[in-house]
Amino acid sequence: MISDISYFEDDDEKLKKIEQDYRKGDLLTGELKKMAIALLQEYVMEFQERRKAVTDEVLNQYMTPRKLEWGGNPNSTASSHNSAKPTEAVRDS
């Protein structure tokens, strides 16, 4: 149950306290389930709101086939000696 809550709860300190309280017996399983249900209901509600915002125009734009253009990774950290072409590397063997 705690693993389920950890998926939806972003606050690590709060999660740690929940786990400690549960292990000590200060937090009962029923209370833990209520917490999980509340977090899940909040997640589902936010998902439903985002889903309502998707219009036919947005959907059509998303589904329209388009050419993908890849210009390489602008943040590449590869050094120049590792940038040999694959055919050049094969010749050495």
N, C-alpha and C positions, 0 to 999 in steps of 0.2 A: 504494500500500500504506500509506503514512503517513497518507493521508486516511482510510483505513479505521480505523486505530488511533486517530486523533484523535476519531473518533465515540464510541469506547468509553472512552478514557483521559481522565479529568478533570484530571489533574495537568499543567498547562501547562509547568512546568519539566521534568518527565520527558519530555514529548512533544518539547520543544525539544532536549533532549539526544539523544533517539533520532534526530531528524532530522539533527542535526549529526554524530553518529557515522556515520549511514548515508551522508551526503554525503562524509565524509572517507574512507570505506571501512573504518572500524573495525567496522562492523556490516554483515554480509552479508545478502543478500535472504532466504536461508533462515532466518536468525535473526529477521529482521523478520516473516516469515510465521509463525514459531512464536509470536512475541509476539501477533500478530493472532489466531491460533487460540486461544491461552490466554484472551485477553480475550473473544472471542466465546463460548467454552465457559462462562466464568463468567457472562456475560449470559444465555445460554440456560438454565443451571442455575437461576439466580435466577428467571427467568420461569416455569420449570416448577414451582418451589416455590410461587410466588404462584398459579399456575393450580390447583394441587392444593388450595389453601385456599378456592377458590370452591365453595361448597356449592349444592345445589339451592335452598335457602332464599335465599341471596344472589342467585342467578341469577333466581329468580322475582320477588324484590323489585326487581331491576334492570329486568326486562322488563315489569313491571306498569305499564300506562298510568296516568298521573297528571296532574292539572292543574298547569301551570307557573304560578307566581306570581312576577311581577317587580315589585319595589318600587322600581326605579330604582337608580342608582348612588349609594351613600352617600358615596363619595369623589369625587364630581363636582367639578370645578374651573371649570365654566362660569360666566362672569360673568352678572349679571342682565340686561345689555343684549343678550345673545345668546340670551335665553330666550323671545323672541317666538314666538308660535304661527305655524306655517307660513302660515295664511290671512292673518294680519296682515302678514307680509312680502310676500305677493303683491299686496296692495292698493296698496303704494307704487309698483309698476311700471306 
